[in-house]
Each structure stands twice: as C-alpha cells, then as structure tokens.
Amino acid sequence: MIRHHLSDALLTGYSAGTLPEAFNLLVATHVSMCDECRVRLQAQDAVGGALLEDSAVMAMADGALAATLARIGDDAPETPAPRPASPGIFPAPLQDYVGGDSDAVAWRSVGGGVRQAILTQAPGSSARLLYIPPGTAVPDHGHHGTELTLVLQGAFHDETDHFGRGDVEIADEALEHTPVADTGSACICLAVTDAPLRFNGLIPRLLQPFLKI
C-alpha cells in the first residue's frame, strides 16, 4: 500500500507542463503506480481543460496552421510500436526513459556497495537511480533545495518514516536525515533534486563534485 504521495503543487506543475524534465519523470513514474495520485492528476487536468475553454480566443495569422503542419510533416519521428508491459522493477514510464529495466542501467559504484546511474542532469534539476544494498545507510545529509525519492524496489527508513515501493519522500531544506535500506532486498530508488545535497561528513563532501550529487 502506498502511503506517501505527491503534493498538489507537484501534480499541478506536471499537469500544466511547468516542471523540469527530471521532476516530470518522477511524477509520471509514481502516477503509473498510484491510483490515488492518478485520480488527483485527472482532476487537475480537468480543471486545466475548463480554464482553457473559458479563455479568450486568440486570432492566428493567415497560413499559421499550414506552416505548422509543414514543419511537422517531414521532421516528425515515426511512432514507435507499443512495447508490451514488463513485469520488471521499473514502471512503464521509467522503462521507456531508460530503454529497459534495471538490467539495462549503466550502474556506477559510489562506495560502500551503493551504486548510482545519472539519467538526466541540467541546470536546476537532475534525476538518478540509486541502488542501496540491504541494511546500508546513505551518508547523513541535508538539502539546499528539494529532493524527491521514489522507491521502486525494497524499502528504506529515516528519521521521519518508513518508505516502501511506490512511496515518495519529499525532502526540503528543513530536513536532515540518514536513509537506511531495509534488510532483505536491495533498495532501488529514483531520486530527483533541484539543488545539490548538503552532506555533513567530510568524505562525502570531498567526493560530491565527482559523484555529481
């Protein structure tokens, strides 16, 4: 059962198309797993559609439609054939983004058995996959901005609560924590940030520029 959900602000931003790519990826992945957030997103989309219907009509220049269609025509990519649903770890939106399941990920060691794979990194946002062995703790850290962590396999706990598959932890500048993977199976997460983490230990701080965390 998913107990930790996305905020209304995140769903509104996703519906309006104002979130960075990394945050869009996490929202799409969580919504594909969570019935409650999917219903809330549909409500946001309905509100947005109603607002568009009530908006004033804007006149277009002569030939604007033909010019747009002409630009789309030759350059439009072929529509890929639908890929059958996979029973793997990654939900469909993440599989589409990665190009496969966890075995298609180019994992890199960051020490202590923890591995990561950076999926996208741009000014203001980044997305990475984290593989944390059972019982392993992530170095204690705070945040210079927002960090969202979506559990894809296993679970972890910290000073705030316990997070299982499908749960999202929303961390802001007020939170300092030490996430620890549960025993049993490795914890695989999708984590997105809009600013670097703030590590408390010396060694993580020294490694941070190389790990791009």
Helices and strands as residue ranges (DSSP letters): H 8-16, H 21-33, H 35-54, H 64-75, H 92-98, G 102-104, E 108-111, E 114-122, E 125-132, E 141-143, E 147-153, E 156-157, E 162-163, E 168-171, E 180-181, E 187-193, E 197-199, H 202-211
